[in-house]
Amino acid sequence: MSRLIPFQLMAACLVIVWLLLTQSVSPGNIILACMFAVIGVWVMAALELPEVTIRNRGAIARLTILVITDIFRSNIAVARIIVSLAQPLNSGFVRIPLDLRDPYGLATLAVIITSTPGTVWVKFDSHSRILTIHVLDLVDESGWINKIKHRYERLLLEIFE
């Protein structure tokens, strides 16, 4: 069965998400969801992704708490910026040198940065190992570098490398 559907849990999740998004469990929608799920897992199998190795599971919990806290704080900060439009914004780009090399660690960092309101992952140069992010209200560039390097990257290095 795993040859026909390589990532069975992922396929099941895709079917469930499809049915939730369409808000219908009609036979046609179920067939369509199953077709998309099978095609989706075949594409994932064709990518031949490298095996992920988790080195420190305790760091995952610490990182999760940090990210949830930072997302909550950023939501409040962005809401204040939007409500008080009288203040001029100091948006800008920050270049951050990274030590992180694991592709799953980099993908996780991209999700963290992009899901935090007020920040966006712009570019990562794999040769120079420089990450460029955009910050909505850039007050302290060194503070952002410190935050990414010491809060997120440090834990991601513990988890993936």
C-alpha positions, 0 to 999 in steps of 0.5 A: 500500500505504501508504494501506491500511496507513499505518505499515507498520513499526508494523503489523509490530511489532504483529503480532510483539508479538501473536504473541510475547505469545500464544506461538502462530503458529496461523493464527487468531492470525496473522489476529487479529494482522493485524486488530489491527495494521491497526486500530491503524495506522488509529487512529494515522493518524486522530490526525494527529500532528504531524511530529517534528523531531530537531535534535541526534542526538548528544544522543539518545545522551547522554540514553539513557546518562543514562537507563539509568544513572539507571534502574539506580541507582534500581533499587538505591535502591528495592531498598534501601528495600524491604529496609530497611523499618525506615527511614521513607519521605519520599515527596512531590510535587515541582513543577518549572517546565518550558521544554520545549514540544514534545509529543514532548519532553514525552512522552519526559520522561514515559516517562523519569520513569515508567520510573525506579523511585521516581518517577511523572509525576503532572500537567503543567499546560500553562498554567503549564508546571508538572510535578508528580512523585511521588518515593518517597524525597524527601530533597532537593526542589531536587535533583530539580528540578535533576536534571529540569531540567539532566539531562533537560530540557536534552537534550530541548530540544537534541533537539526544540526 
